[in-house]
Amino acid sequence: MAIENAAVDAGIALQQTVEESPFLTDAGAAALAVGLAALASGYAERGIGAAAVGALAEDDSLFVQGLIMTVLPETLVILALVVVFIVG
């Protein structure tokens, strides 16, 4: 009998909801998206920048290509900021 009462009490407890704030709000999710995009962009630029400087040391005519390749990962951060303004 005690086991049946415990099961009924557990069922009632599961049906009750508690109003709490969400774990991650819209602003927090947007900030996390921009932060992770910036982190990934920096990680990508690390290798690209080293390769661009090495190529530039050997041939000065590769400056424009190296600059373009270095700037491309930054577009991820810009697109993440666009998403923040759309969500917000």
VOZA-423647 format. One record per residue (C-alpha): x, y, z; residue number from 1. Coordinates in Angstrom, 1 decimal. Each point is the difference from the previous one (the first is absolute). Layout:
<pts>
X | Y | Z | NUM
...
</pts>
This chain:
<pts>
0.0 | 0.0 | 0.0 | 1
2.8 | 2.4 | 0.8 | 2
1.6 | -0.7 | -3.4 | 3
-3.2 | 0.8 | -1.8 | 4
-0.3 | 3.3 | 2.0 | 5
3.6 | 0.9 | -0.9 | 6
-0.7 | -0.7 | -3.7 | 7
-3.1 | 2.2 | 0.1 | 8
2.0 | 2.8 | 1.8 | 9
2.8 | -0.3 | -2.6 | 10
-2.6 | 0.3 | -2.8 | 11
-1.5 | 3.1 | 1.6 | 12
3.5 | 1.5 | 0.4 | 13
0.8 | -0.6 | -3.6 | 14
-3.2 | 1.7 | -1.2 | 15
0.8 | 3.2 | 1.9 | 16
2.0 | 2.6 | -1.9 | 17
2.3 | 2.6 | 1.4 | 18
0.2 | 3.4 | -1.7 | 19
3.7 | 0.7 | -0.3 | 20
2.0 | 2.2 | -2.3 | 21
1.5 | -1.8 | -3.0 | 22
3.5 | -1.2 | 0.2 | 23
1.1 | 2.1 | -3.0 | 24
-1.9 | 3.1 | -1.1 | 25
-0.1 | 1.4 | -3.5 | 26
2.7 | 2.6 | 0.9 | 27
2.2 | -2.7 | 1.6 | 28
-0.3 | -2.3 | -3.1 | 29
0.8 | 2.9 | -2.3 | 30
3.1 | 0.9 | 2.1 | 31
1.1 | -3.6 | 0.1 | 32
-0.4 | -0.2 | -3.8 | 33
2.1 | 3.1 | -0.6 | 34
2.6 | -1.2 | 2.5 | 35
0.4 | -3.4 | -1.5 | 36
0.1 | 1.5 | -3.5 | 37
2.8 | 2.4 | 1.1 | 38
1.9 | -2.9 | 1.6 | 39
-0.2 | -2.1 | -3.1 | 40
0.9 | 2.9 | -2.2 | 41
3.1 | 0.7 | 2.1 | 42
1.0 | -3.7 | -0.1 | 43
-0.3 | 0.0 | -3.8 | 44
1.9 | 3.3 | -0.4 | 45
2.8 | -1.4 | 2.0 | 46
1.0 | -2.5 | -2.7 | 47
-1.0 | 2.1 | -2.9 | 48
2.0 | 3.0 | 1.2 | 49
3.1 | -2.1 | 0.5 | 50
-0.3 | -1.4 | -3.5 | 51
-0.7 | 3.4 | -1.5 | 52
3.1 | 1.5 | 1.7 | 53
2.1 | -2.9 | -1.2 | 54
-1.2 | 0.4 | -3.5 | 55
0.5 | 3.7 | 0.1 | 56
3.6 | -0.5 | 1.1 | 57
0.7 | -2.0 | -3.1 | 58
-2.0 | 2.0 | -2.6 | 59
-1.3 | 3.6 | 0.5 | 60
-2.6 | -0.4 | -2.7 | 61
-2.1 | -2.3 | 2.3 | 62
-0.9 | 2.9 | 2.4 | 63
-3.6 | 0.4 | -1.3 | 64
-0.8 | -3.7 | 0.0 | 65
1.4 | -0.3 | 3.6 | 66
-2.0 | 2.9 | 1.1 | 67
-3.2 | -1.3 | -1.4 | 68
0.6 | -3.5 | 1.5 | 69
0.7 | 1.6 | 3.4 | 70
-3.2 | 2.1 | -0.1 | 71
-2.4 | -2.8 | -1.1 | 72
-0.4 | -1.6 | 3.5 | 73
-1.0 | 3.4 | 1.4 | 74
-3.1 | -0.1 | -2.1 | 75
-1.3 | -2.7 | 2.4 | 76
0.0 | 2.4 | 2.8 | 77
-1.7 | 2.7 | -2.1 | 78
-2.7 | -2.6 | -0.9 | 79
-0.4 | -0.9 | 3.6 | 80
-0.5 | 3.6 | 0.9 | 81
-2.7 | 0.3 | -2.7 | 82
-1.7 | -3.0 | 1.7 | 83
0.1 | 1.8 | 3.3 | 84
-1.7 | 3.0 | -1.4 | 85
-2.6 | -2.1 | -1.7 | 86
-0.8 | -2.0 | 3.2 | 87
0.2 | 3.1 | 2.3 | 88
</pts>
